[in-house]
Amino acid sequence: SGGEEVTNDQIIGTLSFKGYDDTIDADAVLGVGTGAKIVARANSDWNNSNALYAPADLEFYTQTSGTGDGMSSPRMVIDKVGYVGIGTTAPPSQLSVFGTTTASSELTIRRHSNDVSSGHIQFIKDRAASVGATGVSVADNDVLGQISFYGHNAHSTASDDQGAYICARVNGTPVSGSDTSDMPTELEFGTTPDDSDTSLARMNIDKDGYVGIGTSSPGS
């Protein structure tokens, strides 16, 4: 006879990393003596007719120093679609960092080198339809990258509303003329007015460096 199906939230397997501690007694609480562990947990019931249907998450735990119990909740999760969550077990995007302090909800990029260079963040836009495909040039008005600033609104249907943004957009025809590295771009700055949940463009710096306030096509 076949075994019972795996159900949602059921632990499939655990890999524990333990160290000997001669202070542990027979009544030791769960986690003491375990420095870290990786848990595979079902993300939904495995009752699909497809034998390959086996959605699961990976949870990563580490033990704190002292008497704290770092095994009560995972430090990091990789969910069934590959989203990574740090400080959350339900990441809404490819990489999500949730925290309650500055240190637990910030990203730090620090470069050590005896030169003028520093750490940086890159946003790259490619019109190719899939990862790994031959690159396809961007076109006029394509957004190259955007930084958005959101705040939680308990009265909003969206829960998190956008308050402001900075957007980099192609402002012309890339690779035009004899310059094969041509990438004309503008920066747009937007803020959200009171009694609204929609950000509006307030200022624009075009490809020639002209600054427009109240216009997206500054002439000087």
C-alpha positions as a Markdown table, in Angstrom:
| # | Residue | x | y | z |
|---|---|---|---|---|
| 1 | Ser | 0.0 | 0.0 | 0.0 |
| 2 | Gly | 1.1 | 3.6 | -0.6 |
| 3 | Gly | 2.2 | 6.0 | 2.1 |
| 4 | Glu | 0.3 | 9.0 | 3.3 |
| 5 | Glu | 0.5 | 12.2 | 1.3 |
| 6 | Val | 2.6 | 15.1 | 2.5 |
| 7 | Thr | 0.4 | 18.0 | 3.8 |
| 8 | Asn | 0.9 | 21.7 | 4.0 |
| 9 | Asp | 3.5 | 22.9 | 6.6 |
| 10 | Gln | 4.7 | 19.4 | 7.2 |
| 11 | Ile | 8.5 | 19.0 | 7.8 |
| 12 | Ile | 10.0 | 16.8 | 5.1 |
| 13 | Gly | 13.5 | 16.7 | 6.5 |
| 14 | Thr | 16.0 | 18.5 | 8.8 |
| 15 | Leu | 19.7 | 18.9 | 8.6 |
| 16 | Ser | 21.1 | 19.8 | 12.1 |
| 17 | Phe | 24.6 | 20.9 | 13.0 |
| 18 | Lys | 25.3 | 20.0 | 16.7 |
| 19 | Gly | 28.1 | 20.4 | 19.1 |
| 20 | Tyr | 28.8 | 18.6 | 22.3 |
| 21 | Asp | 28.0 | 20.6 | 25.5 |
| 22 | Asp | 28.6 | 18.8 | 28.8 |
| 23 | Thr | 26.3 | 21.2 | 30.6 |
| 24 | Ile | 23.2 | 19.8 | 28.8 |
| 25 | Asp | 21.0 | 17.7 | 31.0 |
| 26 | Ala | 18.2 | 15.2 | 30.1 |
| 27 | Asp | 15.6 | 17.9 | 30.2 |
| 28 | Ala | 17.3 | 20.3 | 27.8 |
| 29 | Val | 15.0 | 22.4 | 25.7 |
| 30 | Leu | 14.8 | 21.9 | 21.9 |
| 31 | Gly | 17.7 | 23.7 | 20.2 |
| 32 | Val | 20.3 | 23.6 | 22.9 |
| 33 | Gly | 23.3 | 21.8 | 21.6 |
| 34 | Thr | 22.3 | 22.6 | 18.0 |
| 35 | Gly | 24.2 | 25.5 | 16.4 |
| 36 | Ala | 22.3 | 25.7 | 13.2 |
| 37 | Lys | 19.8 | 23.7 | 11.1 |
| 38 | Ile | 18.2 | 23.6 | 7.6 |
| 39 | Val | 14.6 | 22.6 | 7.4 |
| 40 | Ala | 12.7 | 21.5 | 4.3 |
| 41 | Arg | 8.9 | 22.2 | 4.8 |
| 42 | Ala | 6.0 | 21.5 | 2.5 |
| 43 | Asn | 4.5 | 24.7 | 1.1 |
| 44 | Ser | 1.1 | 23.1 | 0.3 |
| 45 | Asp | -0.5 | 19.7 | 0.1 |
| 46 | Trp | 1.2 | 17.2 | -2.2 |
| 47 | Asn | -2.1 | 15.8 | -3.5 |
| 48 | Asn | -1.8 | 16.9 | -7.2 |
| 49 | Ser | -2.1 | 14.1 | -9.8 |
| 50 | Asn | 1.3 | 15.1 | -11.1 |
| 51 | Ala | 3.9 | 13.0 | -9.2 |
| 52 | Leu | 6.5 | 15.8 | -9.6 |
| 53 | Tyr | 4.2 | 18.2 | -7.7 |
| 54 | Ala | 6.1 | 18.6 | -4.5 |
| 55 | Pro | 6.3 | 22.4 | -3.5 |
| 56 | Ala | 8.5 | 23.1 | -0.5 |
| 57 | Asp | 10.5 | 25.8 | 1.2 |
| 58 | Leu | 13.9 | 25.7 | 2.8 |
| 59 | Glu | 14.3 | 27.4 | 6.2 |
| 60 | Phe | 17.7 | 28.4 | 7.6 |
| 61 | Tyr | 18.2 | 28.7 | 11.4 |
| 62 | Thr | 21.2 | 29.8 | 13.6 |
| 63 | Gln | 21.5 | 29.8 | 17.3 |
| 64 | Thr | 22.1 | 33.0 | 19.2 |
| 65 | Ser | 24.8 | 33.4 | 21.8 |
| 66 | Gly | 23.9 | 33.2 | 25.5 |
| 67 | Thr | 20.6 | 31.7 | 26.5 |
| 68 | Gly | 18.5 | 33.0 | 23.5 |
| 69 | Asp | 16.7 | 30.5 | 21.3 |
| 70 | Gly | 17.5 | 31.2 | 17.7 |
| 71 | Met | 15.6 | 28.1 | 16.5 |
| 72 | Ser | 12.1 | 29.5 | 17.1 |
| 73 | Ser | 11.9 | 31.3 | 13.7 |
| 74 | Pro | 14.1 | 31.0 | 10.6 |
| 75 | Arg | 16.7 | 33.6 | 9.8 |
| 76 | Met | 16.3 | 33.1 | 6.0 |
| 77 | Val | 13.8 | 31.3 | 3.8 |
| 78 | Ile | 13.9 | 30.2 | 0.2 |
| 79 | Asp | 10.3 | 29.6 | -0.9 |
| 80 | Lys | 8.9 | 27.2 | -3.5 |
| 81 | Val | 9.3 | 29.7 | -6.3 |
| 82 | Gly | 12.9 | 30.7 | -5.3 |
| 83 | Tyr | 12.1 | 34.0 | -3.5 |
| 84 | Val | 14.5 | 34.7 | -0.7 |
| 85 | Gly | 13.2 | 36.2 | 2.6 |
| 86 | Ile | 15.4 | 37.5 | 5.4 |
| 87 | Gly | 13.3 | 38.3 | 8.5 |
| 88 | Thr | 10.1 | 37.0 | 6.8 |
| 89 | Thr | 8.8 | 33.5 | 5.9 |
| 90 | Ala | 6.6 | 34.9 | 3.1 |
| 91 | Pro | 8.9 | 37.0 | 0.8 |
| 92 | Pro | 6.8 | 39.0 | -1.8 |
| 93 | Ser | 9.7 | 39.4 | -4.2 |
| 94 | Gln | 13.0 | 37.9 | -5.4 |
| 95 | Leu | 14.8 | 39.2 | -2.3 |
| 96 | Ser | 12.9 | 40.7 | 0.7 |
| 97 | Val | 14.5 | 42.0 | 3.9 |
| 98 | Phe | 12.1 | 42.6 | 6.8 |
| 99 | Gly | 13.2 | 44.0 | 10.2 |
| 100 | Thr | 12.3 | 46.0 | 13.3 |
| 101 | Thr | 15.5 | 48.0 | 13.7 |
| 102 | Thr | 17.9 | 49.9 | 11.5 |
| 103 | Ala | 20.4 | 47.1 | 11.5 |
| 104 | Ser | 17.9 | 44.4 | 10.7 |
| 105 | Ser | 16.2 | 46.3 | 7.8 |
| 106 | Glu | 19.1 | 47.9 | 5.9 |
| 107 | Leu | 21.5 | 46.7 | 3.2 |
| 108 | Thr | 25.2 | 47.6 | 3.5 |
| 109 | Ile | 27.7 | 47.6 | 0.6 |
| 110 | Arg | 31.2 | 48.3 | 1.7 |
| 111 | Arg | 34.3 | 48.2 | -0.6 |
| 112 | His | 37.8 | 48.0 | 0.7 |
| 113 | Ser | 40.3 | 49.1 | -1.9 |
| 114 | Asn | 43.2 | 51.6 | -2.0 |
| 115 | Asp | 41.7 | 53.6 | -4.9 |
| 116 | Val | 38.9 | 56.1 | -5.8 |
| 117 | Ser | 36.3 | 53.3 | -6.5 |
| 118 | Ser | 33.4 | 52.4 | -4.2 |
| 119 | Gly | 30.6 | 49.9 | -3.9 |
| 120 | His | 27.6 | 50.4 | -6.3 |
| 121 | Ile | 24.2 | 49.2 | -7.3 |
| 122 | Gln | 23.4 | 48.4 | -11.0 |
| 123 | Phe | 20.0 | 48.4 | -12.7 |
| 124 | Ile | 20.2 | 46.8 | -16.1 |
| 125 | Lys | 17.3 | 46.7 | -18.6 |
| 126 | Asp | 17.4 | 44.2 | -21.5 |
| 127 | Arg | 14.5 | 43.7 | -24.0 |
| 128 | Ala | 15.4 | 40.0 | -24.4 |
| 129 | Ala | 12.4 | 37.9 | -23.4 |
| 130 | Ser | 14.3 | 35.4 | -21.2 |
| 131 | Val | 17.4 | 35.2 | -19.0 |
| 132 | Gly | 20.4 | 34.0 | -20.9 |
| 133 | Ala | 19.0 | 34.9 | -24.3 |
| 134 | Thr | 20.9 | 37.1 | -26.7 |
| 135 | Gly | 20.6 | 40.7 | -25.6 |
| 136 | Val | 18.2 | 43.1 | -27.3 |
| 137 | Ser | 18.7 | 46.9 | -27.2 |
| 138 | Val | 16.4 | 49.1 | -25.2 |
| 139 | Ala | 14.3 | 51.7 | -26.9 |
| 140 | Asp | 13.2 | 55.3 | -26.3 |
| 141 | Asn | 11.0 | 55.7 | -23.1 |
| 142 | Asp | 12.2 | 52.3 | -21.7 |
| 143 | Val | 12.6 | 52.5 | -17.9 |
| 144 | Leu | 16.2 | 51.5 | -17.0 |
| 145 | Gly | 15.6 | 51.4 | -13.3 |
| 146 | Gln | 13.4 | 53.0 | -10.5 |
| 147 | Ile | 13.7 | 53.5 | -6.8 |
| 148 | Ser | 10.3 | 53.7 | -5.1 |
| 149 | Phe | 9.5 | 54.8 | -1.6 |
| 150 | Tyr | 6.5 | 53.3 | 0.1 |
| 151 | Gly | 4.7 | 53.7 | 3.4 |
| 152 | His | 2.2 | 51.3 | 5.0 |
| 153 | Asn | -1.4 | 52.6 | 5.1 |
| 154 | Ala | -3.8 | 50.6 | 7.2 |
| 155 | His | -6.7 | 52.2 | 5.5 |
| 156 | Ser | -5.6 | 51.6 | 1.9 |
| 157 | Thr | -6.7 | 48.6 | -0.2 |
| 158 | Ala | -3.1 | 48.2 | -1.3 |
| 159 | Ser | -1.7 | 48.4 | 2.3 |
| 160 | Asp | 1.5 | 49.9 | 1.1 |
| 161 | Asp | 1.2 | 53.2 | -0.9 |
| 162 | Gln | 3.9 | 54.9 | -2.9 |
| 163 | Gly | 5.1 | 58.2 | -1.6 |
| 164 | Ala | 7.8 | 59.1 | -4.0 |
| 165 | Tyr | 10.1 | 57.7 | -6.7 |
| 166 | Ile | 13.2 | 58.4 | -8.8 |
| 167 | Cys | 13.1 | 56.9 | -12.3 |
| 168 | Ala | 15.8 | 56.6 | -15.0 |
| 169 | Arg | 14.2 | 56.5 | -18.5 |
| 170 | Val | 15.7 | 56.2 | -22.0 |
| 171 | Asn | 15.4 | 59.7 | -23.6 |
| 172 | Gly | 16.2 | 59.2 | -27.2 |
| 173 | Thr | 17.4 | 56.5 | -29.6 |
| 174 | Pro | 20.2 | 54.3 | -28.1 |
| 175 | Val | 23.1 | 53.4 | -30.4 |
| 176 | Ser | 22.4 | 56.2 | -32.9 |
| 177 | Gly | 24.9 | 57.5 | -35.3 |
| 178 | Ser | 28.5 | 56.4 | -35.0 |
| 179 | Asp | 28.5 | 55.9 | -31.2 |
| 180 | Thr | 27.8 | 52.2 | -30.4 |
| 181 | Ser | 27.7 | 52.9 | -26.7 |
| 182 | Asp | 25.1 | 55.6 | -26.9 |
| 183 | Met | 22.5 | 55.5 | -24.1 |
| 184 | Pro | 20.6 | 58.9 | -23.8 |
| 185 | Thr | 18.7 | 58.9 | -20.4 |
| 186 | Glu | 16.6 | 61.3 | -18.3 |
| 187 | Leu | 15.9 | 61.2 | -14.6 |
| 188 | Glu | 12.4 | 61.8 | -13.3 |
| 189 | Phe | 11.5 | 62.7 | -9.7 |
| 190 | Gly | 8.0 | 62.1 | -8.4 |
| 191 | Thr | 6.1 | 62.7 | -5.2 |
| 192 | Thr | 2.6 | 61.9 | -4.0 |
| 193 | Pro | 0.3 | 64.8 | -3.0 |
| 194 | Asp | -2.1 | 64.8 | 0.0 |
| 195 | Asp | -5.4 | 63.0 | -0.5 |
| 196 | Ser | -3.9 | 60.8 | -3.2 |
| 197 | Asp | -2.2 | 57.5 | -3.6 |
| 198 | Thr | -0.7 | 58.3 | -7.0 |
| 199 | Ser | 2.8 | 59.8 | -7.4 |
| 200 | Leu | 3.2 | 62.6 | -9.9 |
| 201 | Ala | 6.3 | 63.7 | -11.8 |
| 202 | Arg | 7.6 | 66.9 | -10.3 |
| 203 | Met | 11.1 | 67.4 | -11.8 |
| 204 | Asn | 12.9 | 66.1 | -14.8 |
| 205 | Ile | 16.6 | 66.2 | -15.8 |
| 206 | Asp | 16.8 | 65.4 | -19.5 |
| 207 | Lys | 19.6 | 63.8 | -21.5 |
| 208 | Asp | 21.2 | 67.2 | -22.1 |
| 209 | Gly | 21.2 | 68.1 | -18.4 |
| 210 | Tyr | 18.3 | 70.6 | -18.7 |
| 211 | Val | 16.1 | 70.7 | -15.6 |
| 212 | Gly | 12.4 | 71.0 | -15.8 |
| 213 | Ile | 10.0 | 71.6 | -12.9 |
| 214 | Gly | 6.4 | 71.2 | -14.0 |
| 215 | Thr | 7.5 | 70.0 | -17.5 |
| 216 | Ser | 9.0 | 66.8 | -18.8 |
| 217 | Ser | 10.6 | 68.6 | -21.8 |
| 218 | Pro | 12.7 | 71.4 | -20.4 |
| 219 | Gly | 14.1 | 73.7 | -23.2 |
| 220 | Ser | 17.0 | 75.1 | -21.2 |
